Amino acid sequence: MKLVRVATCYGEEKSCIWKGEDLFVLRDAQSIVDVLAMSAEERASLETRLSAGPSLKLADVKLLAPIQPTSLKDFMGFEVHFLGALKWMFPDGGGPGGAGTGKLPERLYSHPMFYVCDNSALLGPSDDVIIPPNSSYYDCEVELAAVMARGGRDMTPAQAGEAIGGYTIFLDWSARDVLRHDTLAPTKGKDSGNTLGPCIVTKSEIEKYRVGDRLKVPMKLARNGELIGEGDTEHSIYSIEEMIAYVSRGATIKVGDVIAMGTAPNLCWVEQWGHNGEIRPSPIKGGDTVSMEVAGIGSMSIQVREGSPYVELPPARRYMPSA
């Protein structure tokens, strides 16, 4: 089952089951996470009832982000991506673990690592992405993200897996030159946009891609019709269930939280810059169309626009003697 949020021509927001070109509106104040929490039998019954009634047409609505997450977290889940990114971020061979020398920090393997995304930068599949002022190295990462249908605290991986309701695509937009500069506070390079969409699929749609305790979900990334990279999620350092269990350690996961696995190999720009040793492919520019496809979920094509002029801030004030 595919679930979407849409805006009608009257400005009304609706949550719907998506079948082909038809959208069947959820009734009785049901939300998408309510449907994700249902059993397969309950969802089938709901779909049968709604399909017998009126529908909206996909062409007549605007697709919104399929959920407004209570929290959005993004992991560093894949070695090849992490190494390429660190090579570009620290070309002098410095950085954590001496990344520029081709080594990964050992702490990458001691526990999962994630950052908390900016919910105020949430975008849907119909929204343009605006490049931040003064960024010349703009990038996008394609990721698989789990949507939580149940909450919990101090979960085991098995409990975390049972709490997943479905999956969506997460696009992590990044100003890499800002990230390279702001190593003490890297969030500023990330808060220009977080795209979710085009839908949420129920867990069974992705479980068919399971290989052992990992998910092997194929993905593609293109810019203006030219393939940038393709890969899959099989070789994650930790499983999605282990990642979610880590998030819940000493903390509460809530219904509606979205947890992304991180960027699988070949599915962004900065990783390729690091491995290629040059800025190839060229950074994303205003006027580009960035497209991606994730098996079992769908595809999106996002328009990118140039941002506002850069406004210089006054110099910082020093209150302590220079070191």
C-alpha atoms as a printed R data frame, in Angstrom:
    type eleno elety resid chain resno       x       y       z
1   ATOM     1    CA   MET     A     1   0.000   0.000   0.000
2   ATOM     2    CA   LYS     A     2   1.147   3.540  -0.836
3   ATOM     3    CA   LEU     A     3   0.066   6.456   1.352
4   ATOM     4    CA   VAL     A     4   0.346  10.153   0.485
5   ATOM     5    CA   ARG     A     5  -0.560  13.601   1.738
6   ATOM     6    CA   VAL     A     6  -1.862  16.040  -0.848
7   ATOM     7    CA   ALA     A     7  -3.167  19.578  -1.180
8   ATOM     8    CA   THR     A     8  -6.294  20.017  -3.289
9   ATOM     9    CA   CYS     A     9  -7.025  22.973  -5.572
10  ATOM    10    CA   TYR     A    10  -9.059  24.401  -2.670
11  ATOM    11    CA   GLY     A    11  -6.042  24.343  -0.354
12  ATOM    12    CA   GLU     A    12  -7.315  21.435   1.714
13  ATOM    13    CA   GLU     A    13  -4.829  18.857   2.945
14  ATOM    14    CA   LYS     A    14  -5.850  15.207   2.630
15  ATOM    15    CA   SER     A    15  -4.244  11.894   3.551
16  ATOM    16    CA   CYS     A    16  -4.919   9.229   0.944
17  ATOM    17    CA   ILE     A    17  -4.289   5.724  -0.301
18  ATOM    18    CA   TRP     A    18  -2.589   6.011  -3.700
19  ATOM    19    CA   LYS     A    19  -3.540   3.515  -6.432
20  ATOM    20    CA   GLY     A    20  -2.456   4.346  -9.976
21  ATOM    21    CA   GLU     A    21  -3.948   7.715 -10.875
22  ATOM    22    CA   ASP     A    22  -6.543   7.551  -8.089
23  ATOM    23    CA   LEU     A    23  -6.326   8.787  -4.508
24  ATOM    24    CA   PHE     A    24  -8.770   7.525  -1.883
25  ATOM    25    CA   VAL     A    25  -9.129   9.890   1.062
26  ATOM    26    CA   LEU     A    26  -8.781   8.499   4.594
27  ATOM    27    CA   ARG     A    27 -11.905   9.183   6.638
28  ATOM    28    CA   ASP     A    28 -12.949   9.452  10.282
29  ATOM    29    CA   ALA     A    29  -9.857  11.488  11.197
30  ATOM    30    CA   GLN     A    30  -7.570   8.582  10.346
31  ATOM    31    CA   SER     A    31  -3.953   9.529   9.782
32  ATOM    32    CA   ILE     A    32  -1.259   7.834   7.754
33  ATOM    33    CA   VAL     A    33   0.436   6.547  10.907
34  ATOM    34    CA   ASP     A    34  -2.913   5.084  12.017
35  ATOM    35    CA   VAL     A    35  -2.960   3.053   8.812
36  ATOM    36    CA   LEU     A    36   0.694   2.045   9.219
37  ATOM    37    CA   ALA     A    37  -0.117   0.681  12.676
38  ATOM    38    CA   MET     A    38  -2.909  -1.553  11.327
39  ATOM    39    CA   SER     A    39  -2.540  -5.241  10.584
40  ATOM    40    CA   ALA     A    40  -2.336  -6.303   6.944
41  ATOM    41    CA   GLU     A    41  -5.893  -7.589   7.172
42  ATOM    42    CA   GLU     A    42  -7.184  -4.288   8.549
43  ATOM    43    CA   ARG     A    43  -5.437  -2.333   5.806
44  ATOM    44    CA   ALA     A    44  -6.857  -4.615   3.118
45  ATOM    45    CA   SER     A    45 -10.369  -4.115   4.505
46  ATOM    46    CA   LEU     A    46  -9.866  -0.339   4.622
47  ATOM    47    CA   GLU     A    47  -8.604  -0.273   1.043
48  ATOM    48    CA   THR     A    48 -11.585  -2.300  -0.171
49  ATOM    49    CA   ARG     A    49 -14.057   0.037   1.519
50  ATOM    50    CA   LEU     A    50 -12.425   3.239   0.289
51  ATOM    51    CA   SER     A    51 -11.890   1.956  -3.256
52  ATOM    52    CA   ALA     A    52 -15.644   1.532  -3.628
53  ATOM    53    CA   GLY     A    53 -16.160   5.258  -3.058
54  ATOM    54    CA   PRO     A    54 -15.158   8.535  -4.718
55  ATOM    55    CA   SER     A    55 -11.548   9.384  -5.463
56  ATOM    56    CA   LEU     A    56  -9.300  12.326  -6.228
57  ATOM    57    CA   LYS     A    57  -7.114  12.309  -9.314
58  ATOM    58    CA   LEU     A    58  -3.360  12.515  -8.918
59  ATOM    59    CA   ALA     A    59  -3.145  15.106 -11.691
60  ATOM    60    CA   ASP     A    60  -5.465  17.458  -9.772
61  ATOM    61    CA   VAL     A    61  -3.522  17.682  -6.499
62  ATOM    62    CA   LYS     A    62  -0.106  18.702  -5.187
63  ATOM    63    CA   LEU     A    63   1.910  16.019  -3.435
64  ATOM    64    CA   LEU     A    64   3.105  17.079   0.014
65  ATOM    65    CA   ALA     A    65   5.685  15.493   2.268
66  ATOM    66    CA   PRO     A    66   3.852  12.287   3.264
67  ATOM    67    CA   ILE     A    67   4.423  12.955   6.955
68  ATOM    68    CA   GLN     A    68   5.439  15.821   9.239
69  ATOM    69    CA   PRO     A    69   7.906  13.877  11.385
70  ATOM    70    CA   THR     A    70   7.862  14.294  15.122
71  ATOM    71    CA   SER     A    71  11.621  13.850  14.741
72  ATOM    72    CA   LEU     A    72  13.869  13.253  11.721
73  ATOM    73    CA   LYS     A    73  17.217  11.544  12.267
74  ATOM    74    CA   ASP     A    74  19.822  10.528   9.715
75  ATOM    75    CA   PHE     A    75  22.523   7.876  10.158
76  ATOM    76    CA   MET     A    76  25.964   7.424   8.687
77  ATOM    77    CA   GLY     A    77  25.300   3.875   7.551
78  ATOM    78    CA   PHE     A    78  27.689   3.038   4.707
79  ATOM    79    CA   GLU     A    79  31.493   2.848   4.675
80  ATOM    80    CA   VAL     A    80  32.069   3.688   0.992
81  ATOM    81    CA   HIS     A    81  30.017   6.862   1.259
82  ATOM    82    CA   PHE     A    82  31.615   7.953   4.532
83  ATOM    83    CA   LEU     A    83  35.137   7.435   3.211
84  ATOM    84    CA   GLY     A    84  34.525   9.376  -0.004
85  ATOM    85    CA   ALA     A    85  32.881  12.238   1.858
86  ATOM    86    CA   LEU     A    86  35.706  12.470   4.394
87  ATOM    87    CA   LYS     A    87  38.344  12.417   1.636
88  ATOM    88    CA   TRP     A    88  36.772  15.517   0.126
89  ATOM    89    CA   MET     A    89  36.062  17.208   3.462
90  ATOM    90    CA   PHE     A    90  39.651  16.673   4.656
91  ATOM    91    CA   PRO     A    91  41.857  16.625   1.534
92  ATOM    92    CA   ASP     A    92  45.021  17.198   3.583
93  ATOM    93    CA   GLY     A    93  44.676  13.775   5.149
94  ATOM    94    CA   GLY     A    94  43.363  15.109   8.447
95  ATOM    95    CA   GLY     A    95  39.944  14.671   9.903
96  ATOM    96    CA   PRO     A    96  38.648  11.789  12.014
97  ATOM    97    CA   GLY     A    97  40.820   8.728  11.663
98  ATOM    98    CA   GLY     A    98  43.042  10.378   9.051
99  ATOM    99    CA   ALA     A    99  40.289  10.110   6.455
100 ATOM   100    CA   GLY     A   100  42.313  11.670   3.684
101 ATOM   101    CA   THR     A   101  44.743   8.752   3.897
102 ATOM   102    CA   GLY     A   102  41.963   6.285   3.081
103 ATOM   103    CA   LYS     A   103  41.252   5.172   6.623
104 ATOM   104    CA   LEU     A   104  37.949   5.216   8.459
105 ATOM   105    CA   PRO     A   105  37.745   6.094  12.168
106 ATOM   106    CA   GLU     A   106  37.455   2.976  14.306
107 ATOM   107    CA   ARG     A   107  34.672   4.596  16.315
108 ATOM   108    CA   LEU     A   108  32.482   4.245  13.224
109 ATOM   109    CA   TYR     A   109  32.286   0.562  14.167
110 ATOM   110    CA   SER     A   110  31.833   1.008  17.926
111 ATOM   111    CA   HIS     A   111  28.277   2.349  17.716
112 ATOM   112    CA   PRO     A   112  25.878   3.799  15.125
113 ATOM   113    CA   MET     A   113  26.186   7.532  14.380
114 ATOM   114    CA   PHE     A   114  23.400   9.935  13.441
115 ATOM   115    CA   TYR     A   115  22.500  13.610  13.452
116 ATOM   116    CA   VAL     A   116  19.148  15.320  14.074
117 ATOM   117    CA   CYS     A   117  17.747  17.051  10.972
118 ATOM   118    CA   ASP     A   118  15.993  20.404  10.843
119 ATOM   119    CA   ASN     A   119  12.231  19.770  10.769
120 ATOM   120    CA   SER     A   120  11.604  23.371   9.728
121 ATOM   121    CA   ALA     A   121  13.350  22.615   6.415
122 ATOM   122    CA   LEU     A   122  10.925  19.818   5.497
123 ATOM   123    CA   LEU     A   123  10.015  19.696   1.797
124 ATOM   124    CA   GLY     A   124   7.695  17.563  -0.288
125 ATOM   125    CA   PRO     A   125   8.151  16.050  -3.749
126 ATOM   126    CA   SER     A   126   6.478  19.040  -5.426
127 ATOM   127    CA   ASP     A   127   8.635  21.648  -3.653
128 ATOM   128    CA   ASP     A   128  11.626  23.330  -5.273
129 ATOM   129    CA   VAL     A   129  14.922  23.247  -3.394
130 ATOM   130    CA   ILE     A   130  16.762  26.557  -2.981
131 ATOM   131    CA   ILE     A   131  20.565  26.597  -2.869
132 ATOM   132    CA   PRO     A   132  21.843  28.445   0.224
133 ATOM   133    CA   PRO     A   133  23.513  31.821  -0.345
134 ATOM   134    CA   ASN     A   134  27.207  31.629  -1.268
135 ATOM   135    CA   SER     A   135  27.297  27.821  -1.658
136 ATOM   136    CA   SER     A   136  29.191  26.613  -4.718
137 ATOM   137    CA   TYR     A   137  29.272  22.920  -3.814
138 ATOM   138    CA   TYR     A   138  25.656  21.861  -3.439
139 ATOM   139    CA   ASP     A   139  24.855  18.173  -3.117
140 ATOM   140    CA   CYS     A   140  22.016  15.721  -2.586
141 ATOM   141    CA   GLU     A   141  21.988  12.266  -0.979
142 ATOM   142    CA   VAL     A   142  19.347   9.595  -1.652
143 ATOM   143    CA   GLU     A   143  18.376   7.530   1.389
144 ATOM   144    CA   LEU     A   144  15.893   4.941   2.584
145 ATOM   145    CA   ALA     A   145  14.012   6.065   5.702
146 ATOM   146    CA   ALA     A   146  11.838   4.133   8.136
147 ATOM   147    CA   VAL     A   147   8.602   5.633   9.480
148 ATOM   148    CA   MET     A   148   7.697   4.581  13.009
149 ATOM   149    CA   ALA     A   149   4.164   3.314  13.637
150 ATOM   150    CA   ARG     A   150   4.871   2.575  17.290
151 ATOM   151    CA   GLY     A   151   6.983   4.304  19.875
152 ATOM   152    CA   GLY     A   152   9.251   2.929  22.546
153 ATOM   153    CA   ARG     A   153  12.328   3.323  24.688
154 ATOM   154    CA   ASP     A   154  15.410   1.116  25.101
155 ATOM   155    CA   MET     A   155  14.225  -1.190  22.327
156 ATOM   156    CA   THR     A   156  15.933  -4.350  21.161
157 ATOM   157    CA   PRO     A   157  16.530  -4.593  17.408
158 ATOM   158    CA   ALA     A   158  13.640  -7.066  17.182
159 ATOM   159    CA   GLN     A   159  11.300  -4.635  18.939
160 ATOM   160    CA   ALA     A   160  12.535  -1.826  16.695
161 ATOM   161    CA   GLY     A   161  11.693  -3.863  13.610
162 ATOM   162    CA   GLU     A   162   8.176  -4.502  14.897
163 ATOM   163    CA   ALA     A   163   7.701  -0.757  15.477
164 ATOM   164    CA   ILE     A   164   8.467   0.178  11.852
165 ATOM   165    CA   GLY     A   165   5.279   0.966   9.965
166 ATOM   166    CA   GLY     A   166   6.650   1.791   6.542
167 ATOM   167    CA   TYR     A   167   9.338   3.437   4.467
168 ATOM   168    CA   THR     A   168   9.823   6.579   2.399
169 ATOM   169    CA   ILE     A   169  12.589   8.292   0.404
170 ATOM   170    CA   PHE     A   170  14.688  10.889   2.199
171 ATOM   171    CA   LEU     A   171  16.717  13.410   0.204
172 ATOM   172    CA   ASP     A   172  19.415  15.042   2.303
173 ATOM   173    CA   TRP     A   173  20.391  18.338   0.627
174 ATOM   174    CA   SER     A   174  23.826  19.611   1.675
175 ATOM   175    CA   ALA     A   175  25.973  22.687   1.144
176 ATOM   176    CA   ARG     A   176  29.305  20.897   1.233
177 ATOM   177    CA   ASP     A   177  31.489  24.006   1.307
178 ATOM   178    CA   VAL     A   178  29.574  25.214   4.374
179 ATOM   179    CA   LEU     A   179  29.999  21.799   5.999
180 ATOM   180    CA   ARG     A   180  33.720  21.790   5.282
181 ATOM   181    CA   HIS     A   181  34.074  25.200   6.957
182 ATOM   182    CA   ASP     A   182  31.784  24.602   9.932
183 ATOM   183    CA   THR     A   183  33.246  21.396  11.327
184 ATOM   184    CA   LEU     A   184  32.391  22.464  14.889
185 ATOM   185    CA   ALA     A   185  28.697  22.926  14.051
186 ATOM   186    CA   PRO     A   186  27.903  21.034  10.827
187 ATOM   187    CA   THR     A   187  24.134  21.485  10.864
188 ATOM   188    CA   LYS     A   188  24.165  24.794   8.945
189 ATOM   189    CA   GLY     A   189  25.328  22.988   5.841
190 ATOM   190    CA   LYS     A   190  22.316  20.684   6.088
191 ATOM   191    CA   ASP     A   191  19.318  22.876   6.866
192 ATOM   192    CA   SER     A   192  18.519  24.134   3.351
193 ATOM   193    CA   GLY     A   193  16.193  21.236   2.692
194 ATOM   194    CA   ASN     A   194  15.025  17.795   3.779
195 ATOM   195    CA   THR     A   195  12.766  16.195   1.164
196 ATOM   196    CA   LEU     A   196  10.454  13.266   1.967
197 ATOM   197    CA   GLY     A   197   8.261  11.484  -0.541
198 ATOM   198    CA   PRO     A   198   6.650  10.810  -2.825
199 ATOM   199    CA   CYS     A   199   4.748   8.448  -0.534
200 ATOM   200    CA   ILE     A   200   5.091   6.117   2.420
201 ATOM   201    CA   VAL     A   201   4.840   2.437   1.586
202 ATOM   202    CA   THR     A   202   3.840  -0.138   4.152
203 ATOM   203    CA   LYS     A   203   6.619  -2.308   5.520
204 ATOM   204    CA   SER     A   204   5.766  -5.360   3.413
205 ATOM   205    CA   GLU     A   205   6.601  -3.423   0.230
206 ATOM   206    CA   ILE     A   206  10.235  -3.209   1.363
207 ATOM   207    CA   GLU     A   207  10.576  -6.479   3.270
208 ATOM   208    CA   LYS     A   208  10.607  -8.323  -0.058
209 ATOM   209    CA   TYR     A   209  14.069  -6.802  -0.598
210 ATOM   210    CA   ARG     A   210  15.455  -8.388   2.581
211 ATOM   211    CA   VAL     A   211  18.687 -10.369   2.361
212 ATOM   212    CA   GLY     A   212  19.409 -11.938   5.736
213 ATOM   213    CA   ASP     A   213  19.262  -9.183   8.340
214 ATOM   214    CA   ARG     A   214  19.823  -6.424   5.773
215 ATOM   215    CA   LEU     A   215  17.618  -4.691   3.205
216 ATOM   216    CA   LYS     A   216  18.910  -4.687  -0.375
217 ATOM   217    CA   VAL     A   217  16.871  -1.880  -1.928
218 ATOM   218    CA   PRO     A   218  18.080  -0.691  -5.371
219 ATOM   219    CA   MET     A   219  18.315   3.080  -5.962
220 ATOM   220    CA   LYS     A   220  19.231   5.460  -8.794
221 ATOM   221    CA   LEU     A   221  20.223   9.139  -8.870
222 ATOM   222    CA   ALA     A   222  20.275  11.417 -11.932
223 ATOM   223    CA   ARG     A   223  20.691  15.090 -12.809
224 ATOM   224    CA   ASN     A   224  19.011  16.546 -15.914
225 ATOM   225    CA   GLY     A   225  18.467  13.015 -17.216
226 ATOM   226    CA   GLU     A   226  22.126  11.969 -16.792
227 ATOM   227    CA   LEU     A   227  22.849   9.102 -14.397
228 ATOM   228    CA   ILE     A   228  24.919  10.194 -11.389
229 ATOM   229    CA   GLY     A   229  24.994   6.852  -9.618
230 ATOM   230    CA   GLU     A   230  23.160   3.711  -8.677
231 ATOM   231    CA   GLY     A   231  23.511   1.377  -5.738
232 ATOM   232    CA   ASP     A   232  21.610  -0.388  -2.988
233 ATOM   233    CA   THR     A   233  21.326  -0.569   0.789
234 ATOM   234    CA   GLU     A   234  22.652  -4.088   1.378
235 ATOM   235    CA   HIS     A   235  26.031  -3.292   2.916
236 ATOM   236    CA   SER     A   236  24.982  -1.039   5.783
237 ATOM   237    CA   ILE     A   237  27.284  -1.077   8.776
238 ATOM   238    CA   TYR     A   238  24.268  -1.645  11.020
239 ATOM   239    CA   SER     A   239  20.805  -2.902  10.097
240 ATOM   240    CA   ILE     A   240  17.917  -0.431  10.165
241 ATOM   241    CA   GLU     A   241  16.592  -2.276  13.228
242 ATOM   242    CA   GLU     A   242  19.907  -1.825  15.036
243 ATOM   243    CA   MET     A   243  19.962   1.868  14.118
244 ATOM   244    CA   ILE     A   244  16.477   2.411  15.543
245 ATOM   245    CA   ALA     A   245  17.350   0.469  18.681
246 ATOM   246    CA   TYR     A   246  20.333   2.788  19.159
247 ATOM   247    CA   VAL     A   247  18.149   5.888  18.769
248 ATOM   248    CA   SER     A   248  15.871   4.505  21.501
249 ATOM   249    CA   ARG     A   249  18.738   3.926  23.948
250 ATOM   250    CA   GLY     A   250  17.991   6.220  26.871
251 ATOM   251    CA   ALA     A   251  15.518   8.137  24.699
252 ATOM   252    CA   THR     A   252  11.926   7.806  23.545
253 ATOM   253    CA   ILE     A   253  11.017   7.127  19.935
254 ATOM   254    CA   LYS     A   254   7.577   8.512  19.087
255 ATOM   255    CA   VAL     A   255   4.946   7.495  16.594
256 ATOM   256    CA   GLY     A   256   5.683   9.427  13.408
257 ATOM   257    CA   ASP     A   257   9.448   9.618  13.872
258 ATOM   258    CA   VAL     A   258  11.422   9.176  10.648
259 ATOM   259    CA   ILE     A   259  14.836   7.489  10.772
260 ATOM   260    CA   ALA     A   260  17.050   7.437   7.665
261 ATOM   261    CA   MET     A   261  19.772   4.850   7.052
262 ATOM   262    CA   GLY     A   262  22.299   7.181   5.469
263 ATOM   263    CA   THR     A   263  23.597   7.392   1.915
264 ATOM   264    CA   ALA     A   264  24.198   4.121   0.108
265 ATOM   265    CA   PRO     A   265  27.256   3.986  -2.187
266 ATOM   266    CA   ASN     A   266  27.222   6.107  -5.389
267 ATOM   267    CA   LEU     A   267  24.075   8.032  -4.471
268 ATOM   268    CA   CYS     A   268  25.420  11.536  -3.914
269 ATOM   269    CA   TRP     A   269  27.995  13.968  -5.262
270 ATOM   270    CA   VAL     A   270  30.497  14.479  -2.435
271 ATOM   271    CA   GLU     A   271  31.364  10.795  -2.152
272 ATOM   272    CA   GLN     A   272  32.306  10.741  -5.826
273 ATOM   273    CA   TRP     A   273  34.350  13.950  -5.481
274 ATOM   274    CA   GLY     A   274  36.375  12.261  -2.763
275 ATOM   275    CA   HIS     A   275  36.920   8.992  -4.615
276 ATOM   276    CA   ASN     A   276  37.568  10.703  -7.985
277 ATOM   277    CA   GLY     A   277  39.997  13.214  -6.498
278 ATOM   278    CA   GLU     A   278  38.314  16.017  -8.445
279 ATOM   279    CA   ILE     A   279  34.978  17.826  -8.664
280 ATOM   280    CA   ARG     A   280  33.376  15.255 -10.949
281 ATOM   281    CA   PRO     A   281  30.397  15.229 -11.425
282 ATOM   282    CA   SER     A   282  29.979  19.007 -11.198
283 ATOM   283    CA   PRO     A   283  27.995  20.386  -8.220
284 ATOM   284    CA   ILE     A   284  24.254  20.941  -8.404
285 ATOM   285    CA   LYS     A   285  23.343  24.350  -9.831
286 ATOM   286    CA   GLY     A   286  20.211  26.456 -10.045
287 ATOM   287    CA   GLY     A   287  18.053  25.243 -12.927
288 ATOM   288    CA   ASP     A   288  19.036  21.579 -12.466
289 ATOM   289    CA   THR     A   289  16.474  18.827 -12.078
290 ATOM   290    CA   VAL     A   290  17.569  16.139  -9.623
291 ATOM   291    CA   SER     A   291  15.747  12.825 -10.017
292 ATOM   292    CA   MET     A   292  15.884   9.637  -8.025
293 ATOM   293    CA   GLU     A   293  14.191   6.264  -7.941
294 ATOM   294    CA   VAL     A   294  13.974   3.824  -5.039
295 ATOM   295    CA   ALA     A   295  12.653   0.330  -5.674
296 ATOM   296    CA   GLY     A   296   9.406  -0.463  -3.909
297 ATOM   297    CA   ILE     A   297   8.634   3.211  -3.213
298 ATOM   298    CA   GLY     A   298   8.784   5.276  -6.391
299 ATOM   299    CA   SER     A   299  10.543   8.259  -7.903
300 ATOM   300    CA   MET     A   300  10.784  12.048  -7.591
301 ATOM   301    CA   SER     A   301  12.109  14.855  -9.771
302 ATOM   302    CA   ILE     A   302  13.073  17.975  -7.841
303 ATOM   303    CA   GLN     A   303  13.718  21.403  -9.319
304 ATOM   304    CA   VAL     A   304  16.677  23.317  -7.860
305 ATOM   305    CA   ARG     A   305  16.766  27.133  -7.763
306 ATOM   306    CA   GLU     A   306  19.470  29.636  -6.906
307 ATOM   307    CA   GLY     A   307  19.105  31.242  -3.515
308 ATOM   308    CA   SER     A   308  19.195  34.807  -2.241
309 ATOM   309    CA   PRO     A   309  22.317  36.984  -2.378
310 ATOM   310    CA   TYR     A   310  24.812  36.352   0.397
311 ATOM   311    CA   VAL     A   311  24.699  38.839   3.265
312 ATOM   312    CA   GLU     A   312  27.977  39.322   5.114
313 ATOM   313    CA   LEU     A   313  27.853  39.394   8.910
314 ATOM   314    CA   PRO     A   314  29.985  41.805  10.932
315 ATOM   315    CA   PRO     A   315  33.245  40.375  12.302
316 ATOM   316    CA   ALA     A   316  33.062  38.352  15.490
317 ATOM   317    CA   ARG     A   317  33.958  40.127  18.759
318 ATOM   318    CA   ARG     A   318  36.845  38.634  20.683
319 ATOM   319    CA   TYR     A   319  36.579  38.660  24.470
320 ATOM   320    CA   MET     A   320  39.560  36.420  25.157
321 ATOM   321    CA   PRO     A   321  43.180  36.852  24.102
322 ATOM   322    CA   SER     A   322  44.182  34.941  21.017
323 ATOM   323    CA   ALA     A   323  45.695  31.534  21.722
